[in-house]
Amino acid sequence: MSSQQVRLAASPGGPGSLHRLDVARGMAIAWGSPALDQASGTLHTAPGYLRVIHVRRGRCVVALPDGSRAEAAEGDVVLLGPGVSTVGVELCWGAVAGLELLIDGRKLPADIRRVFASFEVNLEAVARMVPPGRPVMVMQANPELSHVFAETYPLVEEGNIGYLRLKAIELLRCLTTFAGASPHGRGSHKGSSARVRHVRLALRAQQEMTHDVSQPKTIPTLAAICGTSPTVLKEAFRETFGVPIYTWYREYRVRLAADALLESGRPIAEVAASVGYSNPSKFTKAFTDTMGTTPREWRAAGGAARGTTTRRAEGQG
């Protein structure tokens, strides 16, 4: 049996047709088909990232640092531990294609960690599924994982970050169960449909709020876009992110303005308008309530208070 070697492209525009989309700080999804390269059979991984790879098409052999080999075929899921830096890869019988989730728990924002906790996602337990001395684990085709991946492929082409986050949560929830770290056992995620709907609503609202901050949306408008009522949306958002939706929206816009005040010489009124505040006095009040100082004082001090004032808002965007 002949084999060809492969190097995975690190980013869009490199060799092959791999694409990458960051869905949160510390979490990304890559998909496509790697480039064939006779000169190199090295898969360069991101240190610190746990990688969950689904083989959608083809077959490959992973060469481990200890000299052993692991084969992954169509439908299999490969786990690469966070301590992996490079592994050898060989293609068998033509090209392979698939999708992978990359995640570094140390870099995840607080809001995502809260969602993980509410869904009983245990990244440490998932990472422990990969023994340190053998940094690759191949899971044979599994119906639950295959179902989640099948629903994820159309979403990556659409670039729908909110839904991709939800799919990443579902995937990690399944893996947590397989790792034996779920207190409720396998299949318990099926009973959380209401919670899934709430997370979906919250993520959709968050995506809408961050799309164009110069044109702020009211809660009733967001609810209409999300196909729900303002009451349900507020409940879903607070349940998912731990803060009221209005508080999150205001702090997100103000922190963008705070960065703009330090990084540009634009007039304060112009910066305020760029984040949706046409009334300077309302902007000053919102800024002061959030950052602990006025916009003018913040700029004059060069953001010296940033270290203490933004920690309160850290992770909410």
N, C-alpha and C positions, 0 to 999 in steps of 0.2 A: 504494500500500500504506500503510495507516494504521499508526501505532505508538502505544503507550502508554509512559509513563515509569514508572520504578520507583525506590524507595529500599529498600535492604535493611535489615531490622531489626537492630539491634546486639545484641539479646539476647532470650531468651524473654520473652514478655509484652508485647513492643513490637508495632508494626504488623505485620500479616501473620502468617504461621505458621512463622517461622523459629525453630529451636532450636539451642542451642550446648551442647557438652559438652567440658570440659577433660579430656584424656586423659593429660596430663603437663605439667609446668611448661614453658611455651614451645610447647605443641602442643595444638590444639583441633580439633574437628570440628563443623561447622554443617550443618544440613540443613533442607529444607522448601521453602516457596514464599514469595517476597517479596511485600510489599504493593504494590498499584498506587497511585500517587500522581501526579496530574496536575501538582502544584506543583513536584515535584523529580525530576530524573533522575540524581541523584548517588549513586554507590556510594562510601561512606566506608570506607576500608580501615584496617587497623591498621598503623601505621608499623613497619617492621622485619620484618614477617611476609611470608614467601613464601606465596602462596595458590594451591592447586590446586583448580579448580572443575570438577565434572562436571555437564553439562546432561542431566538425566534426561528432561525433557519441555519442549517448547516451543522457541522461537527468540528470540534477543535480539541487539542490536547494541551493541557497546562503542565509545564515542567517546573517542579518545585525546587527550591534551593537545596534540599537534601538529595536531589537526584531522582526522586520518585516522580511519577507522572499521574495525572488525573484527566479523564476524558469527559467532556461535556457535549451532549447531543441536543438536538432540537427538543425544546420544551423543558430542558433542565434549568435549574437556578444555581448559580455559582456565587459563593460568599468568599470575599477576600478580606482578611482581617486588617485592622487599622495599622498593624505593624509592618505590613508588606510594602516594600519599596519597588521591587521589580520581580516579575516572574516571566519565564519563557512561554511562548505560545506558538503552536503549530496548527495550521489549518489542514483539515482532512477533507478531500473530495470537494474542493471549491471554496467559495466565499462563505463567510458566516455573517449574520446580522442579528441585531437584538437591541436590548435596552438595559441601561443600568442606573441604579440609584446610588449616589455618593453622599455620604453623610458623616459629619464630624460633630459629635455631641457637644464638644467643648465650645463650639462657635455658634450653636443655635441660640436665637433670641429667646427671651423669657416667655413671650406669648406662645411660641411654638412648643417650648418645653411644657407649658401648662396644658396644651392640647394633647401632647404625648401622654402626660400623666393621666388625663381624664380618660384616655383610651387604653390605659394600662400598657403603653409601649415601654419596653425596657431595653434600651440600646445596649447596656452592658451585658445583659443576658444573651442578646442576639450575637454580640461580638464574641462571647465565650463559646458559641457554637463552633467557632473556628479555633482549633488547638494552636497555641503559640508555635509549637515545633513543626506544624504542618498548616501553613497559612491559607490553605484553600479547602473549601468544603463544597462538594457537588451534591445537590439535592435532586433526586430523580423527579421527573415530571409529576407535579402535584396539582390536583384539580383546583384547590383554593387559590394557590399562587398564580396558576395559569389564568384563572378568571380575572384576577386583579390586573395582571399584565395585559390581558386582552382588552380590557376597558381603558388602559392607559395609553396604548399606542395611538388611537385617534386624537387624544388630548394633546400629545406632544406636537403634533402637526399644527394644531390650532394655537399652541402657545398659551393655553389656558392655565395660568399659574395657580389660581385658586383651587381648581379641581385637581391639578397635579399634586398639590400639597395634600389634599385629602386622600388621593390614591397612595401617596407615599406613607401616610398614616395607616391606611388599611393594610398595606404590604408589611409594614413593620409590626403591626398588631398580629398578623398571621404568624410572622416569624417569632414573635415573643411567645405565642402560644406553643409553637413547635419546640421552643427552647425550654418549655416547662415552667416559665416564669409568670404565667397568667393565673391568678387565684381562682378563676372561674372555669378554666379548662377550655378545650377546643370547642368551637362553635358558638361561644358566648357572644362573639361580635355580631352574630345574627340578631341578637336581641337588642342591639343598640341602634336601631334604625332611626329613632327619634333624635338621638344624639348626632348621628351622621347628618341628618337633615339640618340640624342647628349649625353644625360646623360648616356645612356647605353654604348656608345662608350668610354666616359671618364672613367666610372667606370671599364670597361674591361681593358683599358690601365693602369689604376692605379693598378689594381690587378696584371697585368703582370709585372709592374715595381717593385712592392714590393715582388714578389715571390722569386727571387734569385738575390740580388743586387751585388753579386760577378761577375755576368755575365751581365753587362749592355746592354740594347737594344737600338738601334738607333730608331729615330722617324719613318723612313720608315719601319723598321722591325715591330715596334708596329702597324703601320697602316695596314701592311699585315696581322698580326695576328688578328686584329679587323675587317678585311674585308672592309677597306675603304682606302682613299687616305691620304697622310701626311697632305695636306692642310685642309681637312675636319676634321681630327683628332685634329689638332692644334686648329682649330676653336671651335670644340666641347669641348675640354678640357678647353680652356680659358673661354668659355661661362659658363661651369659648375662650375669650381673651382676658377675663377677670376684671375688666373695667367697663364703664358705660361707653356706648358708642360715641356720644358727643364728646366725652373727655378724650377718648383716643384720637378722634378726628382733629380736635383743636390742638392737642399736643403734637400730632404729626405735622400739621401745617406750620405751627410755631417753630418747631425744630428745623424745618426746612428753611424758614426765614432766618433763623439764627445763624445757620451755616452761610446763607447768602450774604448776610450783613458783614461777615468776616472775610468772605472770599471775593467780594466785589465792592466797587465804590458806588454802586447805584444808590439813589436817594432812598430814604427809609419808606417814603410813601409808595415808591415803585416796587420795592421788595414786598411791602404789605399787599399790594394789588396782585403780585405774582402768586401769592398763596391765598387769594380770595377775600382779602379785607379791603374794601373800598373806603371804609370809614377809619381814618387814622386813629381816632380815640379808642375805638373798639379793638383795633390791632394792638395798641399800646397796653390796654388792659389785659387782653389775652396773653400777650408776650410776658408782661410782668407777673401775672398769676402763674405762668408755666415756668419761666426761667428765673424768677426772683429779682429781676432788674429790668429797667426800661430798655427798649431797642437802642436808644442813643447811648446809654451807659454801657450796654453790652458791647457795642461797636468800639467805643472809646477805650474800654478796658481790654480789648482784643480777645474777648471771650474768656477772661481769666477765671470767671466763675463756672465755666463749663464743666469742670470735673465734679462739682458738687451739685449743680442744679439740674444736669441732664440725667443723672443716675436714676432720679425718680421716674423719668419717662423711658429709661432704657428698656429695649425689648418690646415696646408696644407698637413698633412699626415695622 
